[in-house]
Amino acid sequence: MKKIVLWLLIFNFSAVLASKANVEKTGPESDDGKGKIKGVIIDKASSTPMEFANIAIYDSEDSTLITGGITNSNGEFEIGDVTYGAYYLQANFIGFDPLYINDIVLNRENKIEDLGEIDLSVSTVALGEVNVVADRAAVEYKLDKKVVNVSQVISAAGGTAVEVLENTPSVQVDIDGNVSLRGSSNFTVLIDGRPSVLTGSDALQQIPASAIENIEIITNPSAKYEPDGTTGIINLVMKKNSMNGLSGIINASVGTRDKYRGDFTLSYRTEKFNITAGADFQDENGKGGSYSRSETYAGDSIDYLNMDGTRLDNRKGHNFKAGVDWFVSDNTTFGIQGRAGSRERFNTGGGKTHAFTNYGGPEEFSISEETSTRSNDFYSGTMSFQHKFNGEGHQLDAMAFYSRDKGDDEEVEGEIWSDADYEYDVNNPVYAERVSTVEGENEHDFRFQVDYVYPFSKDGKLEAGMMSRIEKEEESLDFRDYDQASDTWIPNDQYSSLTDFRRDIHAVYTTFSNKLGNFSYMAGLRGEYTLRKIDNTNADGTSELNRFDLFPTAHISYPLGENNEFMASFSRRINRPGGWDLDPSPNYFNRYTIRFGNPDLKPEYTNSYELGYMRRFGRSYVSLDAFHRVTNNKIDRYSVLGEDDVYYLYTDNFDKDYATGLELTGNVNFTKWLIVNASTSMYHYRITGTLEGESIDRTSTNWSGRINTTFRFSDNSRMQIQGFYNGPSVSAQGERKAMIFSNISYRHDFMKKKLTATVSVRDPFGTASYEGESYGENFSRSYKWEREPRVVMLTLSYKLNNFKEDRNGNRGEGGGMDMDGGGEF
C-alpha cells in the first residue's frame, strides 16, 4: 500500500515538473508560403468553452469562403495550410450572435495568428421569447462519457428516464423497464452528480423525462466517482433555470388502458437566489402474460409442470421537490434541496397449472392466485456549498446528503384445486396451499463529501477529495400459513426473521490531468475502507466484512487532425451485494419455488478497459469503441431441485466472467429533414466457475442494435421511428433468447412553441417478450414473459416564462439554452 501511494505521488510530482519544464524549441525552418489561425471560442455569459462552434475563414478582398472548421471539446480550433494573405473570420454557434474578426494577415513574419479567446454572446433577438429551432445531436461524446440530449428523444414524452435510454448506446432495457449497462444491471444512478434515495432501475422508472436536461453515460468513471456498479454510472442532469425571472413547464400524459402521468417544475431566479419547486404523479396500469414449462427427471420418470398466467401491474406515486440556491457572492454559492414522496405498486396475477407424468399417472389441475401490495414513503435532503477562488476552475465543493425509505410489502400466494376445465366452487374453494408474507423495511443513507480542484496550468489540474457513507437497514419478515378450516392466518416462526444491516464506507481520492501537446490524459487513485455487518435471527452469529480496496483509473485522448479523436480508459469497479441478496431468510414465491439470500456474499470486482475512435463530419459523427471487462467473484443465481420437488433458488460467488466486444455508433445528419442515430454492439461473453462440483464454464456471442430515425417535416413538426434488438445470451444455468421491439412518435408545436403535443405508440407490432430457459442435473425449465403491446400515449407540454433581462449577463452554473425547438424559454 505504501509503495502504491509513493509511486502515485512521484508520478503526480513528475508530471507537474514536466508541465512546467516543457519548453518549445525552435530552429530554422523553410517557408512554404502557408500559415495557421487558431483560438478558443468561449460562451461569454458562462465563461465556458464551446464545443462544435463553427469557424469560417473568408478572403478580405472578395469575401470568398477559403476554409473553416469546428471547435473541439475545449472550445479550441486550429486551421492550418492557409496561404499567406489578408482574411477575416466568422465564429458562430446556433442561438448565439455571430462574431467577426477582421484584419487577419498571414505572412512570413506572422505565420501563426493566435486570436486568443473569442467570446460569443447569446442572441439578443426577442430576449423574452428565445426561439432556437436547430437540433442537437441525440448523443454527444466527451472524453469520459456519452451525453444523451433528452429533448431529441421525442418518443420519451410523457415517459420516464427509461424511455430515453431505450435507444442509447451501451444501454439495454427489457420489457419490464429494467435497465442494464453493457449487459449488466450493476450500475450506479446519480442525480446531478449526487446519490438518489431511489436506486438502479427503480430511480429511472420514477423520474419523468420532461424534468431531465440530459443523461450522462459514464462507463469508465474517474477516481472522483464512487466505484459502485461494475459497468459504470448513469447520471441524470436535471433541467435548471438559467435566466432571471419565472419559468416553468407543465406536462400531462394519458395513455390507453388507464395510464396517467403529470408533472410540473417552476423556477424563480433573482440576482441572489434561485428557487425551484415541483411535483409529479403517476397512476398507470400495465398488463402482461407469462408461461413456464418445467421437467424433472428421476430415472426413466419425467414429471411435467405447465403454468400459464396473466398479470396486472398498477403503479402509483407522487413526489414533491423544492430547493434554493443562495448566491452569497460572485464566487460562493450555498444550496439546499429536499425531496419527499411515496410510491405504491399493486400486482395481481393468476394462471392455470397442469401437472402430469410420462408414465400416465394422475393429473393435477389448479388455478394460482397472486397479489402483492408494496408501499414506500421516502424523503431526502441535500446541502451543498461551492466556492470559486480567483483562478479559473479553482474551486471547493462540499455536500451532505441524507435519505430515508420506509415501506411494507405484503404478498399472498394461493393455489386452488380445479377440474380439467379449470373450474371450481367459488363459494367453497379448496386450497392446495396458501401463504402470506409481510416484509417491512426501514433504510437510512447518510453521505458527506468534499472535492477540491486546483488548476496549476491552462490544461493541467489536480483534484482531491474525501467521502464518508453510512448505510443502515432494518428488515422484518412475517411468514403466515393459511388454515382453511378456521379461515385464519397462522404465524410460521420457521420462515419469519429480523435482519439488521449496516455498511460504512470511507474514501479518499486524487486525480491528475494535463496535456502534452495535443495529448490529454488523466490518472487517478481512490482508496476505500469498508465495514459491513449483518445480524439475522435465522443465521448463526454476525456476518462481517472488513477490508480496504484501491481503485485506480486512467483516461487519455488524442486528436488526429481536426475531426478525429482517439480515446482510451481504464477503471477498477466494485459491485456490493444489497440487502435482498444478503438476507438469508427464505422468500416464498409459490409452493414450487423458495428463494434464499447469502450473508457471506463477497463483492464483485471488475477491471474495465476501453479503446475508442471518433470521426466527426460537421455535426455528424461515427465512433468505434472496443471494450474488455473482467469480473472477479461473479455473483449469480442458481436453482436446486429438492427431494420434495421444490425449486430452491440461491445466490453465490462464482469464479469470473469476461465480456470483450465492439460498439459502433453513428449520428448522421443526411439532410435538414433526416437525422439517423444508430448503434450496434457485439461482444463475446464467458462465465467460469463450478456448481455442485460441476463446471459451469459457458460462452456466447451477444449482439444488440438500435436505430433512431427523425424526420423533420417543418420547424414545428417531426416524426421519430425507433427500433431495438437485444440478442441471446447465457448465464450460469441457462440461456436468454433474443428480443426485438419498436416505437413510433409524432410531435407538433403550437402557440409559438409554448405548447407541444406528442403522440407515441410503444411496441406497435407486439414483438416485445422476454424468454429463455434454465437447466440442471435433474431438471429443465423454459419461461416467457410478455408485456402489453401497442400502448398509445398522448402528452401535452406547456412552457411558461416571465424572464427579465439579466443585465450582468450571469446565467448561473449549469445554465444554457435548450437548443431543441420544443424546449425554448
BASE-89052 format. One record per residue (C-alpha): residue in one letter; x, y, z. Coordinates in steps of 0.05 Angstrom, whole numbers, plus 5000, padded with zeros to 4 digits. Example, Ala and Ser with C-alpha at 12.3 -4.5 7.8 and 13.67 -1.06 7.14 Angstrom:
a524649105156/s527349795143/
//
This chain:
m500050005000/k505650485019/k509250334954/i503050474912/v501751144946/l509151324939/w509151164864/l502751584855/l505952184889/i512252104848/f508052064784/n504052694801/f510253084822/s513952884759/a508153064715/v507653754746/l515153864735/a514353634664/s508654114651/k512754694679/a519154504643/n516054384574/v519454894530/e518554904455/k525054914416/t525155274351/g530255284296/p530955464224/e525155244182/s523355314109/d517955784086/d512355414048/g508056044040/k502755794087/g500655954159/k495455774210/i489856114250/k487955874320/g483856094380/v478855894433/i471256014430/i468156194497/d460856274519/k461256984544/a455656904595/s458256274630/s465656334612/t465655614589/p468855324525/m464055184467/e464754524431/f462454464358/a462555224346/n463355374271/i469455754245/a469556044174/i475556404140/y473956894084/d478357274035/s478358014053/e478158243980/d472157863952/s469157524015/t470456833984/l470056264034/i477155984038/t476755444092/g473655304161/g472854814218/i469554684285/t472054724357/n473954134399/s471453954469/n475754514499/g473055034451/e479555054413/f480655094338/e486855084294/i486255174219/g492655044181/d495155064109/v492355774098/t496156134042/y499356794061/g494357364052/a489057804085/y482857484115/y477057574162/l473957044208/q466856894227/a465456504292/n458356244300/f454055774341/i446555654338/g442956114387/f448856594392/d450457234355/p455857124301/l462357484314/y467057754260/i474557874268/n477658294213/d484758474192/i487857784198/v494357784159/l498857184148/n505857274121/r513057054134/e513557474196/n506657254222/k505756524203/i501356374264/e495556834282/d493356664353/l486757024365/g486356804438/e479456774470/i473556954426/d467257104466/l460356934436/s454157234465/v447156934468/s442757214413/t439057834438/v433357774389/a426657704425/l430157614492/g423857434530/e421956914478/v428356594451/n426556164391/v432155694371/v429955114328/a436354744309/d437354034333/r443053804376/a445653104365/a441652594403/v448152314432/e454552714441/y461452444461/k466052734513/l472852494538/d469952044593/k462551984578/k456851974528/v451452524535/v444252384514/n440353024498/v433452844524/s429853374482/q431852994419/v428352354440/i421052544428/s418451834440/a420251944513/a415052494521/g410452314578/g415051764599/t420951674645/a428451634641/v427550904619/e424251104554/v430051574539/l435151024550/e431650514504/n435650774445/t442150974478/p448850664461/s451450174514/v444550124547/q439349564543/v432249584570/d427848964579/i420348924574/d419249094647/g423449734644/n429549424677/v435849754652/s442749444641/l449149774620/r453349364571/g449648734593/s449848844668/s444749134717/n450349324765/f450950064753/t450050684796/v444751224786/l446451944805/i442052574801/d446153194785/g452252804807/r449252634875/p446251994902/s438751884898/v434051594950/l431951134893/t437050674862/g438150304796/s432150174752/d427450404807/a430251104802/l430051114726/q422750864725/q420551414773/i423652054745/p419752384688/a423652504624/s420853214619/a424853414681/i431553174653/e436253614612/n440953054592/i443452374614/e450852224621/i453151504608/i459851414643/t462450704630/n469450834658/p468751374712/s474751724742/a477051624814/k472852224834/y466551804829/e464651234875/p466750574843/d460050234856/g456949884796/t461249424754/t459249754688/g459350484709/i454751074724/i448351364695/n447952094716/l441452484706/v442653224696/m436153574714/k433454204680/k435354864712/n433055574702/s438555994673/m435756694667/n432857174717/g425357144726/l420056604728/s420055984685/g416755314686/i414054724648/i407654324657/n406653634628/a400653184626/s400152494594/v394551994583/g395251304553/t390950724531/r388250254584/d388750724644/k395551054642/y396151754672/r402252174688/g403552904703/d408953364730/f410954094735/t417154474753/l417555224769/s423755644779/y424556364801/r431356684797/t433957354822/e440957634827/k441657294896/f437056694895/n434656144851/i428455794878/t425755154848/a419554744864/g415954184830/a411753554836/d409852944795/f404852384799/q403851714766/d397951244761/e398950714708/n396350014695/g400349524655/k398248834631/g402448234612/g402647494605/s407346934624/y408246194618/s413345674641/r414744944627/s418544504676/e421143794671/t424243404728/y427842744719/a428442134764/g430941534726/d426141404669/s420741814703/i419342524679/d414643004717/y411843584677/l409144244704/n406044754657/m403845434682/d400345974641/g398246634671/t396647364665/r398847954707/l396448664721/d401449164747/n398949824777/r404050354795/k402150974834/g406451504864/h407552244877/n413752644891/f414953354914/k421453724909/a423954414927/g430654764931/v434055434937/d440955664915/w443656274950/f448956664911/v452656924971/s457657274925/d460157214855/n464656644878/t460656304933/t454055914928/f450255544982/g444455084964/i439354644999/q434654154965/g429353684990/r425053134961/a419352744991/g414152274964/s411051584964/r410151034915/e405550424912/r405649814868/f399849324865/n400648674827/t395448154814/g396447524775/g393346854762/g394246264719/k392845544703/t397344984726/h397644284697/a401943744729/f402843044699/t407942494687/n410442104627/y408041444655/g400641614654/g399641744729/p394342204758/e394042914731/e393143534774/f389744174754/s389744814794/i388945564790/s394046034822/e392346704853/e397747214869/t397047904899/s402648374921/t401949064952/r408249474962/s408250184990/n414150635008/d414851325037/f421451675023/y424852335033/s431852615024/g435553265035/t441953555007/m446154145028/s451554384981/f456954914983/q461455174928/h466955694930/k470855914869/f477656204880/n480756744836/g483756254787/e479155974733/g476955274753/h480055334822/q474355144869/l472054774931/d465554374935/a462354044995/m455953635001/a451953305056/f446352825038/y441252435079/s435551985056/r430451515087/d425950995055/k420750635096/g415550145070/d411849485071/d410848935022/e405148445031/e404247834987/v399047294984/e400246654944/g394846144935/e393345534892/i386345254885/w384744544862/s380444524799/d377844044747/a380743934678/d376844544652/y379844974708/e373245074743/y372045044818/d366845224871/v367945964881/n363845944945/n367945384976/p374945364943/v379644814964/y386745054970/a392744624953/e396745144992/r396045875013/v401346305048/s402447035063/t408747445076/v409348155104/e416048485096/g417849145128/e424049565113/n427050195142/e433150465105/h437651045123/d443351325080/f448051885101/r453752165059/f458752725066/q463552925010/v468753464997/d472053584929/y477754064914/v480254264845/y486854634834/p488754834762/f496254914761/s496555094687/k491955244628/d490854504614/g493054174679/k489354074744/l489753674808/e483453424842/a482753114911/g477152954958/m474252505011/m467552175024/s464151815082/r457951395071/i453851035124/e448050575106/k443350255157/e437549795140/e432649425184/e428248885154/s422848445183/l419447845152/d412947555179/f411046895146/r403946615155/d400445975135/y393045955119/d388545485159/q382545355115/a378445025169/s378545645214/d379546145158/t385446465196/w392746615184/i397646245230/p404646535241/n410446095218/d416646245260/q421045795218/y420746265159/s419946925198/s426047345214/l429148015233/t435348295199/d439848885217/f444549115163/r449949655167/r455449855118/d460550415129/i464950655072/h470451185079/a474351405018/v479751884994/y481752024922/t486352434878/t486552544802/f491652894759/s490353144688/n494453524638/k496353584565/l502853444528/g501953784462/n495353514436/f495652904482/s490752964540/y491052494599/m488152384669/a490451894722/g487251764790/l487151324851/r481651204902/g482350844968/e476350575006/y475450245074/t469149825081/l465949535144/r459649105134/k455648755189/i449348325183/d445348045240/n439547575224/t435347165272/n435546565225/a443146575220/d448546355269/g452246975294/t454147605257/s456647615185/e462148135178/l466448415121/n472348865137/r477149075081/f480949625046/d480949694970/l484550104918/f481250344853/p485950624800/t483350984738/a486451264674/h483851654614/i487451904552/s485252284490/y489052474427/p486152864368/l488252624299/g487353254258/e481253694268/n475753174261/n478752544290/e479852344362/f482751744397/m480751564468/a482751014518/s480950894591/f481550404649/s477950354715/r477049854771/r469949784795/i466049434852/n459149144858/r456949094931/p451248604942/g444948914970/g440548715028/w435948274986/d441847854962/l444947825032/d438547655072/p438646905089/s431146895104/p427046465055/n422746835006/y416646424985/f414646514911/n409645934909/r409345214932/y414245024877/t419545574888/i423145854950/r428946344948/f434646464998/g439747025004/n447046935024/p450047365080/d457047125062/l457047414992/k463447774972/p463348394928/e464748344854/y471048694828/t471448894755/n477349134714/s474649524655/y478649724593/e476150164535/l479150394470/g475350874424/y475851264360/m471151814336/r470752154268/r466752804262/f463353044198/g460853734215/r455253584264/s455252844247/y459952324276/v461751594275/s465151254333/l468050564346/d469250314417/a472749684438/f471949434510/h474348874554/r471448734623/v473648204674/t469548094737/n472147704796/n467647384849/k462047374798/i455247394833/d449846974801/r443546594819/y442245854810/s436845334824/v436944674860/l431244174856/g429943874925/e427543174942/d420743494957/d420343724883/v421044444905/y425844914868/y430645264917/l433845894889/y440646114917/t445746664904/d453246544907/n460046784883/f462746414823/d469646494792/k469647024738/d466147284677/y469047624616/a466048094564/t470148314503/g466948684446/l466049264398/e460849814395/l459650214331/t455550854337/g453651384286/n449752024286/v448752254215/n445152884191/f443552664120/t439453284105/k435853824144/w429853374149/l433052694163/i437452514223/v439451804239/n442651574304/a444450834304/s449050364342/t450749634343/s454549244395/m457748554392/y461448224449/h463847544469/y461547334538/r464546784581/i462946564652/t467346084692/g466545704757/t463645074788/l456744904815/e455944284860/g462644034835/e460944114762/s463844634715/i459145194692/d464045474641/r459745754585/t460546244527/s456146644480/t456747174427/n451947734443/w449048234394/s444848854404/g442849434359/r438550044360/i436550574309/n433251244320/t430851604256/t427952304259/f424152634202/r423253394206/f417253594165/s417854324187/d420554734245/n414154544283/s413253814268/r417353184266/m416652424269/q421251924302/i421851174290/q425950744337/g428050014333/f431449594385/y434548894383/n437848514440/g440947844421/p441247194461/s445947094520/v447946574573/s448046544649/a450846044699/q444945574689/g441445774626/e440346194564/r436346814546/k433346884477/a433347504432/m428448074438/i426248604388/f421249174391/s420049874363/n416750544378/i413651084334/s412451804355/y410052464325/r410753154355/h407753824336/d408854514367/f403555054375/m402955754402/k410055964382/k412655314411/k409855434480/l405154844473/t407554174448/a403353554433/t406652864425/v403352214405/s407351574412/v405850834401/r410050354440/d411449664411/p406449744353/f407849044326/g407348684393/t414148344387/a416948514456/s417847904500/y422947624548/e424246884545/g429546364560/e431045714595/s434945434654/y437144734669/g440844304720/e442643584731/n435543354744/f431143904715/s429944384658/r425444994654/s423245464600/y419646124610/k416746724574/w414147404596/e410247864550/r408448594563/e402548994539/p403649184465/r401049774424/v400850274482/v398750964456/m400751574496/l398652304486/t402852824521/l401653574525/s407254034549/y406454774564/k412455224575/l411455874613/n416356434627/n416857134652/f424157254641/k427457914654/e433958114621/d439957934664/r443858584657/n450058264687/g449957714636/n450357184691/r446456554674/g449056144732/e452155474739/g449754944692/g445955464653/g444955444579/m439455444527/d435654844504/m437654824432/d431654404413/g425654714380/g420954434433/g424654684494/e425555434485/f424655934540/
//
